Amino acid sequence: MASLQLKQLVKDFETVRVIHGVDLQVDNGEFVVFVGPSGCGKSTLLRIICGLEDASSGDILIDGARVNDLRAADRELAMVFQSYALYPHMTVWQNMAFGLENIGTPKGEVARRVNDAAVLLRLDALLQRKPTQLSGGQRQRVAIGRSIVREPKIFLFDEPLSNLDAELRVSMRGEIAALHRRLKATSIYVTHDQVEAMTMADKIVVLRAGRIEQVGAPLALYNKPANRFVAGFIGSPQMNFIPVSVGADRRLWPAFGDSIAVPGLSPAAPNGAAVVLGVRPEHLQLAATPGALPLPLTVAQVEQLGGQSMIYGTLPGDAGRITVQCAGQVNARVGDTLTAYASPESCHVFETGESGRALT
């Protein structure tokens, strides 16, 4: 196990800055997930940490020691890539042992590490097979095993499940999380899938355009997003955003219908200001409750999933689209008019504009 610290890390590609002064602390044994849309810099940041890219400025510290000038091979890190990168002519055992043999590890030590990793990953019955004889999930376990045998200070995962089908992704993310609990190793995991982030991480780092937007535990980000970007990225389906204005009574008024009093509204939202009301689809109800904001909608699409239903609709005027997630099955068809209700306790408020800062 090891700690990792990034201090004012910057990366420029010629005249283009892709990482903007990132500061981050990863503690011993933490499972940290970098998440964000494509092009946000998460994989570049991981490559800088492991030494495959040089930082333009700033410091990388592992257990308090600066490693910027160390080669990737000397940082005692292990990386699992999106592609399995297994040698097709080698057996599972040979693939896992190859890196250790290359650095002159004694044969007895190689055998011990490979066999221990194989048992841990349930590969002990497959050691004499070649990659073509394995499933996608088994190949990914071999790639992880190749990292485990190196006994690194920190594990780095770069979207390791992207090549798997949906069913395998679910089972493999459970296996990786269970593996982390057994090894208690510091791990940094990159993904664009916020479901992976929510279900696996001790701490999530949300990135946008090379900057950290928010760092925190999964439920902390879900319950208290720092801005509209984080609120829209964390949670599936995405949070609904409705334009409203702050009335003299400190109630929030959409362009249609009634208003709502949201607890904890910041004084930074002055009377008359245009702001954005956020409410998650799973927090909307089709039954009226005291103090709730009624949201009339016209149904545009219905997805009946058996255990739950998704209603996609449009709000009056230019208020945009809205998604309602209901438990069980609902009797709704395209063209129907319904009313969804948002309770005050479930609502978030954000500034308009680029920052989208939270006001609750």
N, C-alpha and C positions, 0 to 999 in steps of 0.2 A: 504494500500500500504506500501511497505517497500523496502529498498535497501538490496542487498546481496553482500558480498565480500568474495572471497576465496584467502587465502594467502599461497603460497607454500604448497599446499595440496598434501599429499602423502598417498597412500594406498598400503600396502603389504599384500599378502596372503601367510603366512609363508615365504618362501625364494623368492617368485615371486612378483616383483613390478608391479602393474597394473595402478597406477596413479602416474605420475612423476612431482611433484612440480608445480601444476596448480595454476596460478594466474588469477583471473577474477573479474570484477566489473559489477554488474547488477544494474541499476538505478531504482528508483521508477517508477512503471507503465510500465516498459519495457516488451515486449514479446520476450524472448530469446529462441532460438532453439539450442539444442545440436544435431549435426548431424555427422555421420561417419559410417564406415562399422561395421559389427558385430564384437564384441570383442574389440572395440576401447576404452571402458571404460565409455561410456556416461551414461548407466543405473547405474553403480557403483557410478559414481560421483553424480547422483541424489539421490541415497540411502544414501550416506554420508551426503548430504545437509539436508535431512529430518530426519536423525538420525537412520535409519535402519541399517547402517554400521558405525563403528567407523573409523575415520581417524587415520593413523599411526603417522602422524605429520602434522603440519600446522594449520591454523586457519580458522574457519567459522564465519563470522560476519553478523548479521542481524540488520540493522539500527545502525551499529557501535558497537553492543554488541556481545562479543564472546559467542557462543552457543555450543561449542564442548562438554561440560559436561552436557548439558541439555538433558533430555529424548525426544524422538520423539514427545510425547504427549504435551510437554511443549514448543515446538518451534513455535507454532502458524502457522504451515504450513498445507496444505491439499494436499493429493496426489491422483491422478486418475490413476489407474493401467490399464494394457493391458487387463486383464480380468475384467468383470464388478463387480464380487464379490458381487452380490445382494443376499439377503436372499430370497429363493424361496417361503417360506410360508408366507412372509409378503407382504402387499400392497406397492405400490409406496410411499404413505404417510408414512407408517411405516418404510420403508427402509431409507427415507430421515430424519426422526425424530430420529431414533434409537441412533445415536451417541450423539445427544444433550440430550436425556432423560437419557443416561448412566452417564452423568456428572452432572445431577441434574438441568438442565436448567428449569426454570419455564414453566408451560404448555402454558401459553399465549404467551411467547416468542418463544417457539418451534413452535406453530401454525403460528405465524407471519412470522418467517423465512422460514418455509416449504412452506407456501402459496405464499410468495414473490418469492421464487426460482422457484416454479412450474409455475407461470405466466411468469417469465423471460425465462424459458426453454420450454414454451408451453406444459407443462405437467398437467395443471390444470384440464383438462377433463379426465385424466388418473389416478388420485390419488388413486382410489379404485381398480385398476387392480393389478394383481400379475405379476411378471417378465415373466412368461410363456405366458402371453397374450400380450406381447409387441414385437415390432420389434427390430432388433439389434441396430438401431439408437436411438430408444426410451430408450432402456436399458442403452446405453452409456450416454444419457442425464440425466437419474436418477443417475448414478454414479457421474456425474459432479455436479448434484444438491446436492448430499450428501456432497460434498466438499464445495459448496457455502454456505450452511446453517451454516457452522462452522465459516464463516466470517474470513478466515485466512489472515495472512499478505502476504503470497506468495502461489500461486497455482503451483503444480508440476504435470506434465503429463508424464507418462512413456509409450510411444507408444500406446496411447489410441485408435487409429483407426485400429490397426493391424488385429483385428478380423472381420472387416467389409468388405463387397464386394466393388468392385471398385466404383460403383455409390454412395453408401452410404459414402464412404471415402471422395469423392469430396464434397458432401453436408455437411457432418459433419465438415470438416475442415473450411468450410465457416461459419458454425454456431459457432464454437469455436472462430474464429477470430472476428466475430461480437459480441460475448459475452464478449471478452476481451475489445473491444472498449466501450461497455456499462459499464462494471464494473471498467475499468481503473485500474485493479489489476496487480501487478507484477506477471509474469508467466514464468516458465521454462518448456520447452516442449522437450521431447526426441523422436527422430525418426531416422530411417535409410533412409527415403525417402526424397531425396533432393528436390523433387517437393513440398512436404509439407513445408519444410524449406523455400524455396524461396517465397511461396505464403502467409505464415502466419507470418514470423518473422519480428520484428524490427531490431534484431541483431542475426546473426548466429555465432555459435561457432563450428568450424570444428575440430574434434578430430581424432587422429590416434595413436594407441598403447599407450593410456594413456597420450598423450601430445596434447596441443592446437597447431594446425597448423596455424590458422588464425581466427581473430574475426572481424566482420564488418557487414555493411548493406548488404542485399542480392545482390543488383546490384553492390556494390563495390567488392564483392567477384567474381561475374560473370565477371565484366569488368577488374579487376586488381587482379587476383589470385597471392598469394605470392609465390607459388611453383607449381610444376607439379601435386602433389597429389591433391591440392585444385582445380586446373584447371580441372582435370579429374573427380573429384567428384561432383562439382557444374556445373550444366548444363546437359540437357538431350535432345538428345543423347550425349554421352560423347565426349569431345574434341578429335580431331585427333592429333596424335603426329608423326612427320616425322623426321628422323635423317638427319642432315645437318652439314656442316662445314663452318666456318667463313673464307671468302677469304681475300686476301690482300686489296681488294677494299671495305671491310666491308659489302659485299653482302653475303647472305647465299646460299650455293650451296648444293642441294641434290646430291645423287650419279647419278641421271639421269637428263637430260635436262637442263633447264634454271635456273637462279638464281633470288633472290629477295632482295631488300633493305628494311629492316624493320626499321621504325623510332624509335629512342630512344634506340637503341641497346647499352647496357652497355659496358664501357671500360673493365669490368671484363671478357668479352668474347674476348680473344686475337686472333689475326690472326692465322689461322690454327687450332683453337680449334674445337672439335666436340661438337655440341650443339643439342638441340631438338626444332624444329619448331612446334608450336601449333596453330591450327585453328579449330574453331567450325564448325560442319556440316552445321548449318544454315547460316554461313557466306561464304560458297563456292558457286560459280556461275558456270553455264554451258556455259556462254557467256564470251568471252575475254574482259578484261578491261585494260586500260593503266597501266603498272607497275606491273600487277598481275603475280603471279607464276603459270605457267601451270602444272597441275598434271595429267598425263595420267594414266588411270585406266582401268582395265578389270572388267566388271560387274559380281559379284558373286551372288547377290540377289537383288530383287526389291520388295519393299512393296508399293503398291498403296493404299493410305488411303483416297482417294477422294479429300479432301482439300489440302493435301500435299503428297509428295512421298519421300520414303527413298531409296537411292541407296547405296548398300554396294559393295565395289570393292577392288581390290588388285593393289598396285603400282608396278612399275617395280623393278626387282631384289629383294633385301632383305629389301625394304623400308616399307613393312608391308601393313596393311589393311587401308581402308579409308571409311568414311561414308559421304554422301552428302545428305542434306535435301533440297528438292525443293518445292516451292509453287506450288499448283495445281497438274496436272497429267503430267507425262513424258512418252515419247515413248522410253523405254529402256527395253532390255531383257538380260537374263543371257548370258554371252559370248560376249556381245557388248564391243567395246572399245570406251571410252569417254574421254574428257578432262575437268577437273574441274579447276577453277581459284580462287586463294587466293589473295585478295587485301592486300597490305602492312599494311594498317590501321587495318585490322582484325586479324593480326598475333601476336602471343606471342612467346617468346623465353625463353628456360629454360636450366639450366645446366644439364649435364648427371649425373648419379650417384644417391645416396640415397637422397640427399637433394633436388635435382631438383629445385634449387632456380631460381626465375624469373630473367631474364636478360633484360627485357624491362619495 
